[in-house]
């Protein structure tokens, strides 16, 4: 019997990341897998000692059962999208998978690559905002950076 795969999805709760999550649940995740929702928040000046520690390593792993608990999410100053919770709860029930969230703070490009190695992930899916060539040059493309620097297979789901 093979061990459970660790499948990651970069989620920022935008429509393209929700589409990437749904695509991953429909096409990649299979029974017994572990689905990791990787959330990267912008770096801020947190006064809490825990937040300062987690800025480097990311939050502790947050199980699905705690996603919708206000007290837990308040600790991370975070409120997940109800659509995302619905998608992962349905997937967990139907496909018998374990769903876990991990939150990072900082630059999404770097933190997604770090998450691949720290969790570690066997596979990552992320959405694409559909930036034009000029916007990609000015703003930088997270998906392009991750595809070129990740240590695991990456799929980019176009919006």
Backbone torsions as a table, in degrees:
resi	resn	phi	psi	omega
1	UNK	NA	130.2	-178.7
2	UNK	-80.4	154.9	179.6
3	UNK	-77.4	161.5	-178.9
4	UNK	-66.1	138.2	175.3
5	UNK	-80.0	152.7	176.6
6	UNK	-109.3	100.5	-176.7
7	UNK	-101.9	127.3	-179.5
8	UNK	-110.2	149.1	172.9
9	UNK	-132.4	126.4	175.2
10	UNK	-77.4	121.6	-175.5
11	UNK	-125.6	121.3	172.5
12	UNK	-118.6	8.7	176.7
13	UNK	70.1	15.2	171.1
14	UNK	-80.4	167.1	-179.0
15	UNK	-62.1	-36.1	-179.1
16	UNK	-71.9	-32.7	178.2
17	UNK	-75.8	-32.5	176.0
18	UNK	-67.6	-38.5	175.9
19	UNK	-63.1	-40.9	178.0
20	UNK	-64.1	-39.4	177.3
21	UNK	-62.8	-48.0	-179.9
22	UNK	-62.1	-41.2	178.7
23	UNK	-61.8	-42.2	-179.6
24	UNK	-64.6	-44.0	179.2
25	UNK	-62.6	-41.0	-177.3
26	UNK	-75.4	-33.0	-168.8
27	UNK	-116.7	-18.3	-172.9
28	UNK	-117.3	-50.6	-173.0
29	UNK	-66.9	134.8	175.2
30	UNK	-129.7	169.8	-174.7
31	UNK	-52.8	133.1	177.3
32	UNK	89.9	-8.9	179.3
33	UNK	-69.9	163.1	171.3
34	UNK	-109.5	123.1	-180.0
35	UNK	-103.3	118.6	-179.4
36	UNK	-105.2	122.6	172.1
37	UNK	-91.1	114.7	-178.4
38	UNK	-100.6	115.1	-178.4
39	UNK	-112.0	129.8	176.9
40	UNK	-117.6	119.3	178.5
41	UNK	-101.8	154.1	177.7
42	UNK	-64.3	142.2	177.9
43	UNK	-63.8	138.9	178.7
44	UNK	-138.9	170.7	175.3
45	UNK	-90.3	94.2	179.9
46	UNK	-87.3	139.2	178.7
47	UNK	-90.3	-19.5	-178.5
48	UNK	-73.3	135.7	179.0
49	UNK	-60.2	-39.0	-179.5
50	UNK	-62.0	-43.2	-178.6
51	UNK	-62.5	-38.0	178.9
52	UNK	-65.5	-37.1	176.4
53	UNK	-66.9	-43.5	-175.5
54	UNK	-73.6	-17.7	-179.8
55	UNK	-60.0	-31.0	-179.9
56	UNK	-84.8	-44.8	-172.4
57	UNK	-103.9	-9.2	-173.5
58	UNK	85.7	165.8	-179.1
59	UNK	-67.3	164.9	167.9
60	UNK	-62.9	162.1	177.8
61	UNK	-65.8	132.4	-177.0
62	UNK	-111.1	113.5	-179.7
63	UNK	-71.6	158.4	-179.2
64	UNK	-52.9	-37.0	-177.9
65	UNK	-61.6	-19.1	-178.5
66	UNK	-101.9	-6.7	-177.5
67	UNK	-55.4	-41.7	-172.8
68	UNK	-100.4	8.6	176.4
69	UNK	-82.5	115.3	-176.5
70	UNK	-56.5	-39.4	-177.9
71	UNK	-64.3	-40.1	-179.4
72	UNK	-69.0	-46.7	-177.6
73	UNK	-69.8	-28.7	176.4
74	UNK	-64.6	-35.1	177.9
75	UNK	-58.1	-35.2	-179.7
76	UNK	-95.5	4.0	-177.1
77	UNK	50.9	56.0	-168.7
78	UNK	-150.3	142.8	178.1
79	UNK	-135.5	103.3	-176.8
80	UNK	-68.5	151.5	-179.8
81	UNK	-68.8	133.8	179.3
82	UNK	-59.5	-32.4	178.0
83	UNK	-63.0	-40.4	179.6
84	UNK	-66.0	-44.2	178.6
85	UNK	-60.0	-42.2	179.2
86	UNK	-62.8	-45.2	-179.6
87	UNK	-60.3	-47.5	-175.5
88	UNK	-75.2	-33.4	176.4
89	UNK	-64.8	-42.8	178.1
90	UNK	-63.3	-45.0	179.6
91	UNK	-63.0	-41.8	-179.7
92	UNK	-61.7	-40.9	-179.0
93	UNK	-71.5	-48.0	-173.7
94	UNK	-76.4	-35.5	-174.5
95	UNK	-106.2	-0.1	179.3
96	UNK	54.9	54.8	179.1
97	UNK	-114.7	161.1	174.7
98	UNK	-99.5	129.2	-179.5
99	UNK	-112.9	130.6	-175.7
100	UNK	-137.0	143.0	176.7
101	UNK	-112.8	143.5	173.4
102	UNK	-135.4	130.8	-177.2
103	UNK	-109.6	132.9	175.4
104	UNK	-118.6	158.9	176.6
105	UNK	-124.3	129.6	178.2
106	UNK	139.0	-154.7	-179.6
107	UNK	-75.6	123.4	-175.3
108	UNK	-57.5	-39.5	-178.6
109	UNK	-58.7	-51.7	-177.2
110	UNK	-69.8	-42.6	-175.1
111	UNK	-68.8	-33.4	176.3
112	UNK	-66.5	-40.6	176.9
113	UNK	-66.0	-38.3	176.0
114	UNK	-64.0	-40.8	-179.3
115	UNK	-60.9	-38.2	179.4
116	UNK	-57.2	-41.6	-178.0
117	UNK	-83.7	-33.6	-175.7
118	UNK	-78.9	-36.7	-173.8
119	UNK	-65.2	-46.7	-18.4
120	UNK	-83.9	157.0	-179.0
121	UNK	-104.2	146.2	175.3
122	UNK	-92.1	-16.8	-173.1
123	UNK	-163.8	146.6	178.2
124	UNK	-137.0	138.4	173.1
125	UNK	-118.7	140.7	173.2
126	UNK	-144.2	156.7	179.0
127	UNK	-86.0	166.5	179.8
128	UNK	-123.6	127.4	-178.5
129	UNK	-74.7	-11.6	178.3
130	UNK	76.8	38.4	178.3
131	UNK	-69.8	146.0	174.1
132	UNK	-76.2	171.4	-177.2
133	UNK	-57.6	-41.7	-179.2
134	UNK	-67.9	-42.6	178.5
135	UNK	-62.8	-38.5	179.0
136	UNK	-63.3	-39.3	179.8
137	UNK	-66.1	-44.4	-176.3
138	UNK	-74.2	-49.5	-173.5
139	UNK	-91.2	-24.1	-175.0
140	UNK	84.4	144.2	-179.0
141	UNK	-105.9	118.6	177.8
142	UNK	-62.5	-47.8	-176.8
143	UNK	-62.2	-41.3	179.1
144	UNK	-62.7	-44.8	179.2
145	UNK	-61.3	-46.9	-177.1
146	UNK	-65.3	-44.4	179.1
147	UNK	-57.5	-39.6	-176.5
148	UNK	-82.6	-16.9	-174.7
149	UNK	-121.1	-5.8	-177.1
150	UNK	-72.8	151.4	178.8
151	UNK	-100.7	13.7	176.5
152	UNK	-139.9	166.7	176.1
153	UNK	-61.6	140.2	-179.0
154	UNK	-128.8	135.4	173.5
155	UNK	-117.4	132.9	176.7
156	UNK	-106.4	121.5	178.9
157	UNK	-96.0	118.2	-178.3
158	UNK	-75.1	145.8	179.4
159	UNK	-80.8	NA	NA
